[in-house]
Amino acid sequence: SVRRHPSKGWLRGGLAGVMYVLLAFLIFSAIDGDWSIGWPFLSDMLMGAAVGAIGGMLFVNLRKK
């Protein structure tokens, strides 16, 4: 998501991380049948946003111009 738009990498990366965790939650909840949202889900969303934001910042700052 940061490759096409080289600005605001932290925001785009964070959103990509959140979307990834949300998609994984939907897939595994559909398989398991348990749709409850608790602390593990919220911590996964926070970690996905943080790791995505860090990855977006690194990609924007380390790419060749």
C-alpha positions as CSV (number, residue, x, y, z in Angstrom):
1,S,0.0,0.0,0.0
2,V,3.0,2.3,0.5
3,R,4.6,1.4,-2.7
4,R,2.3,3.5,-4.9
5,H,1.9,6.5,-2.6
6,P,5.3,7.4,-1.0
7,S,3.8,9.8,1.6
8,K,2.2,9.0,5.0
9,G,3.7,5.6,5.1
10,W,2.9,5.2,8.8
11,L,-0.8,5.7,8.1
12,R,-1.0,3.5,5.1
13,G,1.1,0.8,6.7
14,G,-1.0,0.9,9.9
15,L,-4.2,0.6,8.0
16,A,-2.8,-2.3,6.0
17,G,-1.8,-4.1,9.3
18,V,-5.3,-3.5,10.8
19,M,-7.0,-4.8,7.6
20,Y,-4.8,-7.9,7.7
21,V,-5.7,-8.7,11.3
22,L,-9.4,-8.0,10.6
23,L,-9.4,-10.3,7.5
24,A,-7.6,-13.1,9.5
25,F,-10.2,-12.7,12.3
26,L,-13.1,-13.0,9.9
27,I,-11.6,-16.1,8.2
28,F,-10.8,-17.9,11.4
29,S,-14.0,-16.9,13.2
30,A,-16.0,-18.3,10.2
31,I,-14.1,-21.6,10.5
32,D,-14.3,-21.8,14.3
33,G,-17.8,-20.4,14.7
34,D,-16.7,-18.2,17.6
35,W,-17.4,-14.5,16.8
36,S,-16.5,-13.1,20.2
37,I,-14.3,-10.0,20.4
38,G,-12.1,-9.8,23.5
39,W,-8.7,-8.6,24.7
40,P,-6.7,-11.0,22.4
41,F,-8.4,-9.5,19.3
42,L,-7.9,-6.0,20.5
43,S,-4.2,-6.6,21.3
44,D,-3.8,-8.2,17.8
45,M,-5.3,-5.1,16.2
46,L,-3.0,-2.8,18.1
47,M,0.1,-4.9,17.3
48,G,-1.0,-5.1,13.6
49,A,-1.4,-1.4,13.4
50,A,2.0,-0.8,15.2
51,V,3.9,-3.3,13.0
52,G,2.3,-2.0,9.9
53,A,3.1,1.6,10.8
54,I,6.7,0.8,11.5
55,G,6.9,-1.1,8.2
56,G,5.4,1.8,6.3
57,M,7.8,4.3,7.8
58,L,10.8,2.1,7.0
59,F,9.7,1.5,3.4
60,V,9.1,5.3,2.8
61,N,12.4,6.3,4.3
62,L,14.6,3.5,2.9
63,R,13.4,3.4,-0.7
64,K,15.6,4.5,-3.5
65,K,14.7,7.8,-5.0
